[in-house]
Amino acid sequence: MVFAVVALGIGAVIAGLAALVVRRRPYAMTALLTAIATPLLGLVSTIVSLIGAFRALGALPAERKSAYLSQRIAEAMDSTWLGLVIGLPALVVAIAAFIVISREEPSRRTGK
């Protein structure tokens, strides 16, 4: 699931940059929605990983529980920080695209 978070975040950055290059509002909207979804997907991935880790604890022998749990918690936290580290810059790019496009649109309508 970590790869899904990374892929979605990279897609958001690419969509935001495309919106800046092409100067079209639908591209900026796609970038914004994807940028918002990236940290949320990271949090969902964290929760799913933690639930799986705690469910599996019952089947493990006592001497392996702490090592298993620490490994699974570390994997879950990776999803969280990747979602934030990639999602927040993507959000900044998407907002920048909206600002640039909004400033240009009045001049397109008036023909100036």
C-alpha positions in Angstrom: 0.0 0.0 0.0 3.0 2.3 0.5 3.6 2.2 -3.3 0.0 3.3 -3.9 0.6 6.3 -1.7 3.8 7.2 -3.5 2.3 6.7 -6.9 -0.8 8.8 -6.1 1.4 11.6 -4.7 3.7 11.6 -7.7 0.6 11.7 -9.9 -0.6 14.7 -8.0 2.6 16.6 -8.5 2.6 15.8 -12.3 -1.0 16.9 -12.6 -0.2 20.1 -10.8 2.8 20.8 -13.1 0.7 20.0 -16.1 -1.9 22.4 -14.9 0.8 25.1 -14.6 2.1 24.4 -18.2 -1.3 24.0 -19.9 -3.1 26.6 -17.8 -6.4 24.7 -17.7 -8.7 24.6 -14.7 -9.6 20.8 -15.1 -6.0 19.9 -14.7 -5.7 22.0 -11.6 -8.8 20.4 -10.2 -7.4 16.9 -10.8 -4.2 17.9 -9.2 -6.0 19.3 -6.1 -8.2 16.2 -5.7 -5.2 13.9 -6.0 -3.1 16.0 -3.6 -5.9 15.8 -1.1 -6.3 12.1 -1.5 -2.6 11.3 -1.0 -2.3 12.0 2.7 -5.7 10.4 3.3 -4.5 7.2 1.5 -1.4 7.2 3.7 -3.6 7.4 6.8 -5.9 4.6 5.6 -2.8 2.5 4.8 -1.5 3.1 8.3 -4.8 2.0 9.9 -5.1 -1.1 7.8 -1.4 -2.0 8.6 -1.9 -1.6 12.3 -5.2 -3.6 12.3 -3.4 -6.4 10.5 -0.5 -6.3 12.8 -2.6 -6.5 16.0 -4.8 -9.3 14.5 -1.8 -11.4 13.7 -0.3 -11.1 17.2 -2.6 -13.8 18.6 -1.1 -16.4 16.3 2.5 -15.6 17.0 4.7 -17.2 19.8 5.5 -14.8 22.6 9.2 -14.5 21.8 8.4 -13.2 18.3 5.6 -10.7 19.1 7.7 -7.6 19.9 9.9 -7.9 16.8 6.9 -8.5 14.6 4.9 -5.7 16.1 7.8 -3.2 15.8 8.4 -4.1 12.2 4.7 -3.7 11.3 4.4 -0.4 13.2 7.4 0.9 11.3 5.8 -0.1 8.0 2.6 1.6 9.0 4.4 4.8 9.9 6.2 4.8 6.5 2.8 5.1 4.9 1.9 8.1 7.0 5.0 10.1 6.5 5.2 9.3 2.7 1.6 10.4 2.3 2.4 13.7 4.1 5.8 14.3 2.5 4.5 13.8 -1.0 0.9 15.0 -0.5 1.7 18.4 1.0 4.1 19.6 -1.8 1.5 18.3 -4.3 -1.1 20.4 -2.6 1.1 23.5 -2.8 1.6 22.9 -6.6 -2.1 22.4 -7.1 -2.9 25.6 -5.3 -0.3 27.5 -7.2 -1.8 26.2 -10.4 -5.2 27.5 -9.3 -3.8 30.9 -8.5 -1.9 31.2 -11.8 -5.0 30.1 -13.8 -7.3 32.4 -11.9 -5.1 35.4 -12.5 -5.0 34.7 -16.3 -8.7 33.9 -16.8 -10.1 37.4 -16.7 -7.6 38.5 -19.4 -8.8 35.6 -21.6 -12.4 36.6 -21.3 -11.7 40.3 -22.1 -9.2 39.4 -24.8 -6.5 41.6 -23.3 
